[in-house]
Amino acid sequence: PVIAVPGSLPLLGAGDERAIPRSLPDGAAALAGLARDCHLVHAFSIRSALMAVLGRTGKPLVFHALISTPDPYDAIVASFADAVLCNSEATARRFAPGRARVVYNGVPHPRPTESRLDLRPGRRTIGLVGNLCPRKGQLDALPALEQVLEARDDVDVAFVGRVAGPVAMTLSDRAAASGGRIRMLGWVPDIADHFHEFALVVVPSRSEGFGRVAVESLRAGVPVLATRIEGLTEALRDVSDP
């Protein structure tokens, strides 16, 4: 596959990667050029799907929706797409009944690894994994987590995710004042292979199309505490109380 990425963000060498412009007109023109040598266009965001529509590539278009929040352009993209795939029923509700097909994310078993997370030995660590942003709810959970730290002197908290942006700055300030009990681990490759190092994984998202972190935690045999919303409710419905 040829992977077209707006801007210059790397995808870890997962395929033949090409940078395309971020603007819709320029991106559409670039995508039309790339599509000449491809058999199918598979778009993972509403913006890239619009680029494919505007570029009139002439190739089948698959739009793969991954978040449950509706977009004003959903109906337009769905009308042009040859297939609409969604990662959950919660995400599929963005579209007209019967228009989308649900294909759940594949979640493999964790693999043995010799490396370890930067956690303090002999501690019970609560892990929060994901982009450090308002939608993931880390700041929503922080007051409760700090109450746990105050009540239990054998517990630490660790945040995993790229340390950038206002949410990360707030968490970093709290970590610096915590005496090592709140840890900022940054981005960790293959983090799912390390979930077994946590005593509990908390997923406090405000919105979630699927909830991969929650499912990966269960795969690793680690209990999950999650908000009862959208894709998280769906992913955990067979293991949670009604």
ChimeraX attribute file (.defattr): number of C-alpha atoms within 10 A of each C-alpha:
attribute: neighborCount
match mode: 1-to-1
recipient: residues
	/A:1	12
	/A:2	14
	/A:3	18
	/A:4	21
	/A:5	17
	/A:6	15
	/A:7	12
	/A:8	13
	/A:9	9
	/A:10	11
	/A:11	12
	/A:12	7
	/A:13	8
	/A:14	10
	/A:15	11
	/A:16	10
	/A:17	17
	/A:18	16
	/A:19	16
	/A:20	19
	/A:21	17
	/A:22	16
	/A:23	12
	/A:24	16
	/A:25	14
	/A:26	14
	/A:27	24
	/A:28	25
	/A:29	19
	/A:30	19
	/A:31	25
	/A:32	22
	/A:33	13
	/A:34	17
	/A:35	20
	/A:36	12
	/A:37	9
	/A:38	14
	/A:39	12
	/A:40	15
	/A:41	25
	/A:42	21
	/A:43	21
	/A:44	16
	/A:45	14
	/A:46	20
	/A:47	18
	/A:48	22
	/A:49	27
	/A:50	23
	/A:51	25
	/A:52	31
	/A:53	19
	/A:54	16
	/A:55	20
	/A:56	14
	/A:57	21
	/A:58	14
	/A:59	16
	/A:60	17
	/A:61	22
	/A:62	21
	/A:63	27
	/A:64	22
	/A:65	25
	/A:66	22
	/A:67	23
	/A:68	21
	/A:69	14
	/A:70	14
	/A:71	11
	/A:72	9
	/A:73	12
	/A:74	17
	/A:75	15
	/A:76	13
	/A:77	21
	/A:78	20
	/A:79	11
	/A:80	17
	/A:81	21
	/A:82	13
	/A:83	16
	/A:84	23
	/A:85	20
	/A:86	26
	/A:87	22
	/A:88	27
	/A:89	20
	/A:90	22
	/A:91	23
	/A:92	25
	/A:93	16
	/A:94	20
	/A:95	16
	/A:96	11
	/A:97	9
	/A:98	9
	/A:99	15
	/A:100	22
	/A:101	16
	/A:102	16
	/A:103	13
	/A:104	15
	/A:105	14
	/A:106	10
	/A:107	12
	/A:108	12
	/A:109	13
	/A:110	18
	/A:111	10
	/A:112	8
	/A:113	9
	/A:114	4
	/A:115	8
	/A:116	9
	/A:117	14
	/A:118	10
	/A:119	20
	/A:120	13
	/A:121	7
	/A:122	8
	/A:123	15
	/A:124	18
	/A:125	22
	/A:126	19
	/A:127	22
	/A:128	23
	/A:129	25
	/A:130	20
	/A:131	20
	/A:132	24
	/A:133	17
	/A:134	14
	/A:135	15
	/A:136	20
	/A:137	20
	/A:138	25
	/A:139	18
	/A:140	14
	/A:141	15
	/A:142	15
	/A:143	11
	/A:144	11
	/A:145	19
	/A:146	17
	/A:147	10
	/A:148	15
	/A:149	17
	/A:150	11
	/A:151	10
	/A:152	11
	/A:153	11
	/A:154	13
	/A:155	19
	/A:156	24
	/A:157	27
	/A:158	23
	/A:159	24
	/A:160	19
	/A:161	19
	/A:162	17
	/A:163	18
	/A:164	13
	/A:165	10
	/A:166	12
	/A:167	17
	/A:168	21
	/A:169	13
	/A:170	11
	/A:171	19
	/A:172	18
	/A:173	11
	/A:174	18
	/A:175	18
	/A:176	13
	/A:177	10
	/A:178	15
	/A:179	9
	/A:180	15
	/A:181	22
	/A:182	25
	/A:183	23
	/A:184	22
	/A:185	16
	/A:186	18
	/A:187	15
	/A:188	13
	/A:189	8
	/A:190	11
	/A:191	15
	/A:192	21
	/A:193	20
	/A:194	19
	/A:195	23
	/A:196	18
	/A:197	16
	/A:198	23
	/A:199	17
	/A:200	20
	/A:201	25
	/A:202	21
	/A:203	25
	/A:204	23
	/A:205	22
	/A:206	15
	/A:207	20
	/A:208	24
	/A:209	23
	/A:210	26
	/A:211	24
	/A:212	20
	/A:213	21
	/A:214	21
	/A:215	21
	/A:216	23
	/A:217	24
	/A:218	18
	/A:219	18
	/A:220	19
	/A:221	15
	/A:222	17
	/A:223	16
	/A:224	22
	/A:225	12
	/A:226	17
	/A:227	16
	/A:228	16
	/A:229	16
	/A:230	22
	/A:231	23
	/A:232	25
	/A:233	19
	/A:234	17
	/A:235	19
	/A:236	18
	/A:237	12
	/A:238	9
	/A:239	10
	/A:240	12
	/A:241	6
	/A:242	6
